[in-house]
Amino acid sequence: MYRQFLPIILLTISNVFMTFAWYGHLKFKSTALWTVILVSWSIAFLEYCFQVPANRIGHEYFSAAQLKTMQEVITLIVFSIFSITYLKEEFKWNYLAGFFFIILAVFFIFKKW
């Protein structure tokens, strides 16, 4: 039964790596672009080491659309925490409003009609 939750854990780990790969370099604007690209690709490789198994295992329990929806929600949560704690950016009310509509999309995708 726990195996059903493994994709969520793996997707969360993969999203942490991918968020750093895509946005971590924003704190290092004086570093050469080619350097941050190589570092980002190295981090992204680690992301794939978690993402691919998450989708492979997860597809035993969820449809591809459900997996993608989970991944997007996890991405928003991880990114929100990252942008507040690492980038020191403000979390605005309109972000929360937008996330609400994404959660509404989750309802429609996971609802058994």
N, C-alpha and C positions, 0 to 999 in steps of 0.2 A: 504493500500500500504506500509506503514512503517513496517508492520509485516514481510515483506520480508527481511528487513535489521536487524531485531532483532537477527537472528542467527549469523550474523557477529559480532554484539556487544557482544553477549553471548560467542561466541567462543574466542573473544579477551580477555574478562575477564577471562575465564577459562584458557587460555594460560598463562596469567600473573601468576595465582596461580600455574600452573603446572611447569612453568619455575623456580619459587622460590622453589617448592617442590623438583625438580630434581637437581637444580644447586646452590641454595642459600647456602647450607651447605658448599660449597667449600671454603667459607671465614672463616669457623670455623673448620679447620682441627684438632685442639686440642680437640674438643668436642668428647665424646665417640660416636662410630658408632651407638650403639643402641639408643642413644638419638636423633641423627639426623634422624634416620629411623622413629622413632615415630613422630617427628615434621614434617617430610616430608609426612608421611601418613595423618597426621591431615590437612596439607595444601592441599593435593591431594583430600581429601574429599570435600573441598570447590570447588575445580576444577570440580568435578563431578556434583556438584549442579548447575553449569552453562553449562557444556558440554552436559549433557543428555537433558535438555530442548532445547538447541541450535539445536541438531540433530533432536529431535522430531518435533519442529516447522519448522526447515529448510527443512525437508523431504517433507513438503507440497509444497515447491517451487523448490527444487533441488533434483537431484539424490544423492544416497549415495556416488558415486564416486566424484561428484561435491562438496559435503559437506567435504569429506576427503581432497580433493585438497585445498579447502579454508582453512581448519584447518592447513594444512601443510605450506601454504604460511603465514598465520597469525603467526604460530609458529616461522618461520624463522625471520619475522619482529620483533616479541616480543623478541626472543632470541638475535638478533643482538643488539637491544637497551640495553637489559639486560647485555650482555657481555661487551659492551663498557662502560656503565654507572656504573654498580654494580661491575662487576669483573675487570674492568679497563683493559680489553684486547684490543689489536689492531684489527681493522677490515682490513683485507688484500684484495688485488685485486682479488685473486683467489676465495675468498668467494663470491664476487660480480659476478664473472664469473659463478660460480656454481648456484647462485640464478637466473641468467639470463636464464639458461637452465630449471630451475624449472618453471619460468614464461612462458617459451615456452611450457612446459607441460600443464600449465593452459590453454593456448590458445587451444591446441588440445582437452582437456577434455571438455571445455565449448563451443567449436565451434559446431554449428548445421550443421552436414554433410548431 
